[in-house]
Amino acid sequence: MYSSSEPCPMCLVACYWARVPRLVYAATSHDAAANGFEDLQFYRQLALPNAERTLLSETAAGGEMHEVAARSLASWADKLPFPVEPKL
């Protein structure tokens, strides 16, 4: 994949999900930040543990909400034609 600048975090993760094997970009995230884009700030936030991030308050649900969501994911994985490899 070729891009005029380093992808924002969402686009970069989309490349990972799509299994894009190679990414070539011209301008860096530092170049983008120097021109008012917030990508670099987002990359820095994502590198922090959830509790240390300042742009958004993140809270994992517990109890029944968590159990239902976890069961839904397990049910989806059970229907795949190949075994799931945990990414822990």
C-alpha positions in Angstrom: 0.0 0.0 0.0 1.3 3.5 -0.8 0.2 6.6 1.1 1.1 10.3 0.9 1.7 10.3 4.7 2.1 7.9 7.6 -1.4 6.5 8.3 -3.5 7.7 11.2 -3.9 5.0 13.9 -7.3 3.9 12.5 -5.9 3.5 9.0 -2.8 1.7 10.2 -4.9 -0.8 12.2 -7.1 -1.3 9.1 -3.9 -2.3 7.2 -3.1 -4.8 9.9 -6.6 -6.2 9.9 -6.5 -6.5 6.1 -3.1 -8.2 6.3 -1.5 -5.6 4.0 2.0 -7.0 3.7 3.8 -3.7 3.0 3.1 0.0 3.5 5.2 2.8 2.0 4.5 6.4 3.0 6.1 9.7 2.2 5.5 12.3 5.0 5.9 11.1 8.6 3.6 11.5 11.6 6.0 14.3 12.7 5.5 16.1 9.4 1.7 15.8 9.9 1.9 17.1 13.5 3.9 20.1 12.3 1.0 21.0 10.0 -1.8 20.6 12.6 -2.8 17.0 12.3 -3.2 15.1 15.7 -2.0 11.7 14.6 1.2 11.8 16.6 -0.7 12.8 19.7 -3.0 9.8 19.1 0.0 7.4 18.7 1.4 8.7 22.0 -1.9 8.2 23.8 -2.2 4.6 22.4 1.2 3.7 23.8 0.1 4.5 27.3 -1.8 2.1 29.6 -5.6 2.9 29.6 -5.4 4.5 33.1 -2.8 7.0 31.9 -4.6 8.2 28.8 -5.9 11.8 28.9 -8.0 12.2 25.7 -10.7 9.8 26.6 -11.9 8.1 29.8 -11.9 4.3 29.2 -13.7 1.9 31.5 -14.2 -1.8 31.0 -17.7 -3.0 31.9 -17.9 -5.7 34.4 -20.5 -8.2 35.6 -23.3 -9.4 33.2 -22.3 -6.9 30.4 -18.8 -8.4 30.3 -20.1 -12.0 30.5 -22.5 -11.5 27.6 -19.9 -9.8 25.5 -17.3 -12.5 26.2 -19.7 -15.3 25.4 -20.7 -13.6 22.1 -17.0 -13.5 21.1 -16.5 -17.1 22.1 -19.6 -18.1 20.1 -18.3 -16.3 17.0 -14.9 -18.0 17.4 -16.4 -21.4 17.8 -18.1 -21.1 14.3 -14.9 -20.3 12.5 -13.6 -23.0 10.1 -10.2 -22.9 11.7 -9.0 -22.9 15.3 -8.5 -19.6 17.0 -5.0 -18.7 18.1 -5.3 -16.5 21.2 -3.4 -13.2 21.0 -2.7 -12.8 24.7 
